[in-house]
């Protein structure tokens, strides 16, 4: 998640009210949101995903949500075809 937000911020697709390096860690901590490292099981799960979407970052988010049985927080309609619970 942080990686994708950093890329989108660098491309100007998303603007934060403060520098990302300070804003994001502070806000995630304030809201009790931790980081989830990419594990081998997550990477292997991406190979099992149907080819609904080709973005490798999005596919990793779906794989992590499936393996960890966590909801995926996104409004992106590209996630809808996957067997994963979405929150937005």
Order of alpha helices (4+ residues) and beta strands (2+ residues): alpha-alpha-alpha-alpha-beta-beta
